[in-house]
Amino acid sequence: MFDTTIRYFCEVARLGSIRRAAESLNLATSALSRQMANLEATLGTPLFERHARGVHLTEAGRLFHDHARATMLDLERVRGEIDALAGRHRGHIRVCTVEGLIGDLVPDAVADFRSRMPDVTLSVLTDGTVGVVRAVADDAVDVGFAFHPRPHRDVEVYQEAVQPLHAVMAPDAGFRLPDRPRLRDLVDLPLIIPPDSSYGVRQLIDGVARADSLALRPVLTSDSITGLREMAARGLGVTLLPLPSVHKDVRAGRLRAVPLADANLRDARVGILVRRGRILPPATRAFLSRAGLLLAESSSTPMP
């Protein structure tokens, strides 16, 4: 079927290599190469520029890729609608989330959804906030979970909830802080923060630092939320994270979390993202509904 050829084409375009795409699709490289050559012959134009390291889309290839991606998504949605008419719930949902939500909110949403629709499969990837937004905008995933994402013309916030940043440290770290500290109260402490602004947490921290003319001198940086949390638990310094990233450790007594007073840090948000204008399959809409309910509950549940 032509949709199979389109799927193969999209995989070659995604990986930039016929060989790697063939491995991903469990096909012989020669068979996939013939499929792509036949597609180009049918369309009467080259879709790929071939070179030693792989392939690049030509201008015609980019145009066809836009069409192919939309066709695949529409076909997926229609199949889902047909299944729903027959009382079946099948399909696959692709999720991309910031790491800070992988220990609680996202697994809870997946478990809750799977208990209701066990025949629907999911894949969950992690990235920084910028990467999550890009994946949603490019239709590489169906649903994104991001911390304080910046607006994007192709991305819509399905639902969001306030998740303030907290100063997080070991209970016995001995750092003296006001009851409601501001970022300026932390700059002389050993700070442990993400390395750059591709992370929503770091975007917020840097924004407050610029507004207050603060010089940040982190003693440790890590691109892993787990790394930030564990280094803080070992008394190496203070990190800044939303409660969903640390609440289990706070409840267990491994960490202490102190809410921050800076307005921008107090009003930080977690957002569930979808591509603007895309009509999602029924199963994906059902997952969004359950995830949205859990997000709302997480923002309204006080920390003991």
N, C-alpha and C positions, 0 to 999 in steps of 0.2 A: 504493500500500500504506500501511497505517496507520503502519508504522515510518517512512515518509518524512515524514508529518505530524508525528510525534513529533520527528524530527530537526530539522524546520523550527522547531517550537515551542522546542526547546532552544536553537537558535541565536538566536531572538528574545530569549529569556530571558537568554542570555549577554551579548548586545550591548546590551540595553535599548532597542532601536530596530528597528522593522519595516523602515525604509529601509536601515539599515546591514546588517541580516540579509539583506535581499534582495540587496544588493550582494555580500555574502559568498557567498551561495548561487547567484549569477548568475541571479536571478529578477526579474521585474517586481514593483515594490512593490505594485501593485494586486492581483497574483495571490497574493502571500504574505499580504496583508491579508485577502483572501477566505478563504484556507486557515485563518487563525487565527479568523476569524469563524465559519466552519463548524465548527471544533473546539469553540468555545465553545457553539455551538448544540447540538451533539451531546451535550455534557456538561451543558447546561442552566444554565450559570453563567459569568460573566465570569472570565477567567483573567488579564487585564491591566487595569491602570488606565492609560488613555491621557492624555497631557498634551503640552504644546508641545514638550518636549525628547525625548520618546520614550515608553517604556512601563515600568511597574513591575508585578511580579507581585502579584496579590491573594492573600489567604490561601488560597483555593481553587487559585490558580495555583501557589503554593509547594508545596502538597500534590501537585498533578499533576506538577510539575517533579521532585520526588523520585521519583515512580513512573516518569516518562519517562526520567530519567537511568539508573535501575536497569534499565529495559527495554532501552535502547540498549546498555548494557554486557553484559547477558545475551545479547542477540542477537549482539553481536560475538564473545562467547566461544563460543556455539554454532556460529556460522559457522566459527570457527577449529577447533573440534573436528571438524566435518564435513570441512573441508579436510584435516586431519591424517589422518582415516580413509582419505581418497582419496590420501594421499601427497603432498598439496600443502602448501606453506608460503606463505600469503598473509596480508595484513592490514596494519595500520598501528599503530605504537607511538609514543606521545607521551611525551617525556622532558623533565623540567625539572631543571636542574643549577645549582649555584653556579658562578660564572664561573671560579673557581680550578681547576676540573677540566675546563674546556672545551678547554684546550690540550694535554691528554695523555690522562687516563684515559677520559673519555667518548668522544672520537674513536677511541681504540684499541678500546673496547668495540663501538662502532658498526661500525668497519671489520671487526673480527673476526667479528661477527655477520652482516654483509652478505655476507661471503665464503662463509658457510654457507647463508644464506637470502636470496638476491638478490631474490626477489619480494616481500619484506616491506619496506615503506617506513617511515621514521621521521621525526619532527619533533623538533627539540631547541631548547628555550627556556632562557634564563638568568634567574636571579633570586637574591635573597639567601636565606639559609637559611630565614627565616620565610616568605618567599614560596613556596619549594619545598615546605615542609611543608603550607602552606595549599592549594597546587595538588593535592597528593596526596590530602589529606583531602576536597577538594571533587570528586574524580574528574575534575578538569580535565586531568590527565595520568595516565599509567599507572605511570610509574617516576620516582622522584626521587633525585637525588644531592645530599646536603647535608653541610655541615661542622658537626660537633658539634650536631646538631639537638636541641631540647628535646622531651621526651616529649609526645605528643598522643594523645588517646583513640582517634582514628580512624585513626591511622597506625602501621604496624608497621615495625620495622627488619628488613629482609630479611637484610642482612649489614652488618657494619661492620669497620673496621680502624683501628688506631692510626696517626695521622698527626700527630706532634708539631709544634707551632709552632716556627719558627726565627727568630732575628734575621737579617734579610736586608739587605745593604748592598753598595755598590760595593766591589770588591777593594781599591781605593786610597783608600777613604773616610777612613782614618786614625783611626777611632774605637777607643779603648782599651777592651777588654772582657775580663773573666775568661774562662777556658776554658769554663766552664759558667755563663754569666750568668743572672741572674734579672731579672724585670721591673724591680725597683727599680734595677738597674744601668743601665737604659735611659732612665729618666724625665728625666734632664738632657741627653739627646741629642735632636737634632731627629727627632721621631717622625712617621711617615707611616702612618696607619691608616684603616680604614673609618669613615664618619661616624656610625653609630649601631648600636644593638643588633639591627637586622634582619639583620645579618651575623653569622654564627657566630663569626668571628674576633674581632669587636668584643665580642660577649657574653663570650667567654673572657677577653679582656684586661681588660674592665671588672670582671669578677668577681674576678680576682686583685688588681686595683688597690683595690677596696673592702676586700677581706680584709686587705691590707697597708697600708691608709690612705695610698695613693699618689695624688698629684695629677697626672693626665695633662694635658699641655699640648702636643698635637700641633701641629706647624708646618704640616702639610698633611693634608687628608683627601680621600679619593676613594671613590666608590661603585663604582669599577672596579678589579678585581684587576690588570688590565693597567696601569692608571694607577699603582697603588701600586708595582708592579714596576719600571716604567720610571722613575719619579721616584727610586727608590732607586738604580737603575743609573746615573743621572746624578749621583750623589753628593749628593743633596739631603737625605738623612737615612737613618734606619733604619726598615724596615717589619717586620711580623711576619706570616709566612705559613707554611703547611705546604709541605713539599718538592714535592708534585705541582704546585704553582703556579709553582715556580721552577727545577725541577731541570735543565731544558734550558739555562737561562741560567747556572746554576752550572757545568754541564759545559763550557759554551762559554767560561767565564771572565769573563762579564759581571757576575756577582753572586757574593757570598760568603754562605753560610748557616751560622749558628752555632746549634746546638741550645740550647734554654733549659732551666733547671733547675727552674722552678716546676712542682709536681706537676700542677696542672690544665692547664698548657700542654703539659707532656710527655705527658699522657694524652689529648690531644685526638683526636677520631675523625672519620672520614668514614663516612657511612652511606648505604646504598642503601635507599630507602623505597618501600613500597607501601601501599595503603589496607587497613586491617585488615578481615579477613573477606571480601574480594573474591576471587572465583575468576577467575584471569586466563586469557586465551586461551593456547593452546600456544606460539605464536610469542613472546608476551611472557615466558612462563616460560623459554623457551630463551634469550632475551636476558638475563634476570636471571641465569641460570646462568653464561653467558659473562662478564658484567660482574662477577659475584662472584669468579670465578677471577682476573680481571685485578686486581681490588681487593686480593685476598689477596697476589698477586705484587708489587704496587706497595708494600705495606707491609713486605715482607720483603727487598726489593732495597736493598742499602746504597748510599749515595752515594759515588762515587769521590773 
